[in-house]
């Protein structure tokens, strides 16, 4: 039996600063006037939660672990129940945040209003550690994705990663700034920065393929990650290991919404790698999944039918 046909690994995601994402359409955004909204929808939000939602749509299963409190937290749980995403929740005293996105029909522009969320108390931080230790069945892959709550200790973030590594879990990290630096210091299996995040991490511009490959391999050589998936927006994406590298060309798509495209990319990649697919084929799934999300309105994320259709059109080439 090939690995691709073996039992799928147990995947969990962790979202420390989740949200309920509210999106609406307005005919024209103008100051001072009352703006009549229509086509309202609410969706579960936060990096790891989006990854779990998309993995389910691809035919897999991932447990979404997150913190939640108040009416917003109850709404988040209910939305995930509607999508039949299994959850593991740490209750918090603070209310779960709600983000807002407005799509301006007159210009086609999208305006995203992201709330900061609430700090986690020390006891709640400890509860997250306990929750992850107690997940049954224990995850083989854990995706840490999304922003950290305000004032969240980076040392705790690093301990979460080291705890999972000691348990033999393959860690996937999608973070930025100091959280990215701390995560790489602990060491992960796969990291997914975008170009701006990688340039900030390296402290220099990365204007071409050679410089980007070199930066990715610096992370790998330092023990920060075994693989680097670099999302490049309209330039496509790279997947880099110590020995090989592949580039996926972007698809010619006019985006309806960009919300969740990065999370969808990561979901497609993790789902495919977990099934045992070769890295270039996993990259093809990742780009198709992200592209399908670009076709979806607001915060709704991809449709499986679009992913399957677009996957056939993704071009992947070896570049190193």
C-alpha positions in Angstrom: 0.0 0.0 0.0 1.4 3.4 -0.9 1.4 6.2 1.6 -1.1 8.1 -0.5 -3.6 5.3 0.1 -2.8 4.8 3.7 -5.0 6.1 6.5 -5.0 9.8 6.6 -3.1 11.3 9.5 -4.9 12.9 12.4 -4.7 16.7 11.9 -5.4 19.4 14.5 -5.3 23.2 14.1 -4.8 25.7 16.9 -6.2 29.2 16.7 -5.4 31.5 19.7 -7.1 34.6 18.4 -10.2 33.4 16.5 -13.1 35.6 15.3 -16.5 35.6 13.8 -16.1 37.1 10.4 -19.0 39.3 9.3 -19.0 40.4 5.6 -21.4 42.7 3.7 -21.8 44.4 0.4 -22.4 48.2 0.0 -23.2 49.9 -3.2 -20.7 52.7 -2.5 -18.5 53.5 0.4 -18.8 57.2 1.3 -18.1 59.2 4.5 -20.8 60.4 6.8 -23.7 58.9 4.9 -25.7 55.9 6.2 -24.4 53.0 4.2 -27.1 50.4 3.5 -25.5 46.9 3.6 -26.8 43.8 2.0 -25.7 40.2 1.3 -24.6 39.8 4.9 -23.0 36.6 6.0 -21.1 35.3 9.1 -18.4 32.7 9.0 -16.0 31.2 11.5 -12.7 33.0 11.3 -9.0 32.7 12.3 -6.1 31.1 10.6 -6.3 27.6 12.1 -10.1 27.5 12.0 -10.0 28.4 8.3 -7.5 25.6 7.6 -9.7 23.1 9.4 -12.8 24.2 7.4 -11.0 23.9 4.1 -9.4 20.5 4.9 -13.0 19.2 5.5 -14.1 20.6 2.2 -11.3 18.7 0.5 -12.5 15.5 2.0 -10.3 15.3 5.0 -10.8 15.9 8.7 -9.1 18.3 11.1 -10.0 19.1 14.7 -10.1 22.9 15.2 -8.8 23.7 18.7 -9.3 27.3 19.8 -10.2 29.6 22.6 -13.7 31.2 22.8 -15.8 33.2 25.1 -19.1 35.0 25.5 -21.8 35.3 22.9 -19.2 35.6 20.1 -17.7 32.3 21.2 -21.1 30.6 21.2 -21.8 31.9 17.7 -18.4 30.6 16.6 -19.0 27.1 17.9 -22.5 27.1 16.3 -21.1 28.1 12.9 -18.5 25.4 13.0 -21.1 22.8 14.0 -23.1 23.8 10.9 -20.0 23.0 8.8 -19.5 19.8 10.8 -16.0 20.7 11.8 -14.9 18.9 15.0 -13.8 21.3 17.7 -11.8 21.4 21.0 -12.4 24.6 22.9 -10.8 26.4 25.9 -13.4 28.7 27.4 -12.3 32.2 28.1 -13.7 35.0 30.2 -13.3 37.6 27.4 -15.7 37.9 24.4 -14.6 36.4 21.1 -14.0 39.2 18.6 -15.9 39.9 15.4 -14.2 41.2 12.3 -15.9 43.1 9.5 -15.4 43.2 5.8 -17.2 45.6 3.4 -17.2 45.0 -0.4 -17.7 48.2 -2.3 -19.6 47.5 -5.5 -18.8 50.8 -7.1 -15.0 50.2 -7.1 -14.7 46.5 -6.5 -12.5 47.2 -3.5 -12.6 45.3 -0.3 -12.2 46.9 3.1 -11.2 44.7 6.1 -11.7 45.9 9.7 -9.8 43.5 12.0 -10.3 43.8 15.7 -7.5 43.0 18.2 -9.1 40.4 20.3 -8.6 40.1 24.1 -5.6 38.9 26.0 -5.6 35.4 27.4 -5.2 35.0 31.2 -2.4 32.9 32.5 -4.8 30.2 33.5 -6.3 30.2 30.1 -2.8 29.9 28.5 -2.1 26.8 30.7 -5.5 25.4 29.7 -4.4 25.5 26.0 -1.3 23.5 26.8 -3.5 20.9 28.7 -6.0 20.8 25.9 -3.4 20.0 23.3 -1.8 17.3 25.5 -5.2 15.7 25.9 -6.5 15.6 22.4 -7.7 12.1 21.5 -6.7 10.7 19.2 -3.4 12.5 19.4 -2.7 14.6 16.3 0.1 13.6 14.0 0.1 17.1 12.4 -0.6 20.3 14.3 -1.2 23.6 12.4 -0.5 26.7 14.3 -2.0 29.5 12.3 -3.2 33.1 12.8 -2.4 36.1 15.0 -1.6 35.8 18.7 -3.9 37.5 21.2 -2.6 40.9 22.6 0.3 40.5 25.0 0.5 36.8 24.5 3.9 35.7 25.8 6.2 34.5 23.0 7.8 32.1 25.5 4.4 30.3 25.8 4.1 30.1 22.0 7.5 28.5 21.9 6.7 26.1 24.7 3.6 25.0 22.8 5.7 24.1 19.8 8.4 22.3 21.9 5.7 20.3 23.8 4.2 19.1 20.5 7.6 18.3 19.1 8.5 16.1 22.1 5.3 14.2 21.5 6.4 13.5 17.9 3.9 15.8 16.2 4.8 17.4 12.9 4.4 21.2 13.4 3.1 23.5 10.7 3.5 27.3 11.4 1.9 30.2 9.7 2.8 33.3 11.7 4.5 36.7 11.3 6.8 39.0 13.2 8.1 37.8 16.6 5.7 34.8 16.6 7.4 33.6 13.4 10.8 34.1 14.8 10.0 32.3 18.1 8.3 29.4 16.2 11.4 28.9 14.0 13.6 29.0 17.1 11.7 26.0 18.4 11.8 24.3 15.1 8.9 23.1 12.9 8.2 20.7 10.1 6.7 23.2 7.7 6.5 27.0 7.7 4.5 29.2 5.4 5.6 32.8 5.2 4.5 35.3 2.5 7.2 37.4 0.8 6.9 40.4 3.1 7.1 38.2 6.2 10.2 36.4 4.8 11.9 39.7 3.9 11.2 41.0 7.4 12.6 37.8 8.9 15.8 38.0 6.8 16.2 41.7 7.1 16.7 42.3 3.4 14.8 42.5 0.1 14.3 39.3 -1.9 13.7 40.6 -5.4 14.2 37.4 -7.4 14.0 33.6 -7.4 17.7 33.1 -6.4 17.5 35.3 -3.4 14.2 33.8 -2.3 15.5 30.2 -2.6 18.6 31.2 -0.6 16.5 32.8 2.2 14.3 29.7 2.4 17.3 27.4 2.6 18.8 29.6 5.3 15.8 28.7 7.5 16.2 25.0 6.7 20.0 25.0 7.3 19.5 26.7 10.7 17.0 24.0 11.8 14.0 26.3 11.8 11.9 24.1 9.4 12.3 21.1 7.2 10.2 22.7 4.4 9.3 26.3 3.5 6.2 27.2 1.5 6.6 30.7 0.3 3.4 32.4 -1.0 4.1 35.1 -3.6 0.6 36.4 -4.4 0.4 37.2 -8.1 3.8 35.5 -8.7 2.6 32.1 -7.5 4.3 30.1 -4.8 7.5 28.2 -3.9 7.9 25.0 -2.0 11.5 24.5 -0.8 13.3 21.6 0.9 17.1 21.2 1.6 17.6 19.4 -1.7 14.8 20.4 -4.0 12.5 23.3 -4.8 9.4 23.8 -7.0 7.6 26.8 -8.3 3.8 27.0 -9.1 2.7 29.6 -11.6 -0.3 31.7 -10.6 -3.7 31.1 -12.3 -5.3 33.9 -14.3 -8.1 34.7 -11.9 -9.9 37.9 -11.2 -10.4 37.7 -7.4 -13.9 38.2 -5.9 -12.4 38.2 -2.4 -8.8 37.6 -1.1 -10.0 36.7 2.4 -8.7 33.3 3.5 -6.6 32.6 0.4 -3.4 32.1 2.4 -5.2 29.8 4.9 -6.7 27.9 2.0 -3.2 27.5 0.4 -1.9 26.0 3.7 -4.9 23.7 4.1 -4.5 22.3 0.6 -0.7 21.8 1.1 -1.1 20.1 4.5 -4.0 17.9 3.4 -2.0 16.7 0.3 1.2 16.2 2.2 -0.7 14.3 4.9 -2.1 12.0 2.2 1.5 11.2 1.2 1.5 13.1 -2.1 4.8 14.2 -3.5 5.7 17.9 -2.7 5.1 19.2 -6.3 1.7 17.6 -6.4 0.9 19.0 -2.9 1.9 22.4 -4.2 -0.5 22.0 -7.1 -3.3 21.3 -4.6 -2.3 24.3 -2.5 -2.4 26.7 -5.4 -5.7 25.3 -6.7 -7.3 25.6 -3.2 -6.1 29.2 -2.7 -7.3 30.1 -6.2 -10.7 28.6 -5.6 -11.0 30.8 -2.5 -10.3 33.9 -4.6 -13.5 33.0 -6.5 -15.7 32.9 -3.4 -17.5 35.9 -2.0 -16.6 37.5 1.4 -15.5 35.1 4.0 -17.0 31.9 2.5 -13.8 30.2 1.4 -13.4 27.7 -1.4 -15.8 25.2 -3.0 -14.5 21.7 -3.6 -15.8 21.7 -7.2 -13.7 24.8 -8.0 -10.6 23.2 -6.4 -10.9 20.1 -8.5 -11.4 22.0 -11.7 -8.6 24.5 -11.1 -6.1 21.8 -10.0 -5.9 20.5 -13.5 -4.7 23.9 -14.7 -1.9 24.5 -12.2 1.6 24.4 -13.6 4.5 23.3 -11.2 8.1 23.2 -12.2 11.4 22.2 -10.5 13.6 25.3 -9.9 16.4 24.0 -7.7 
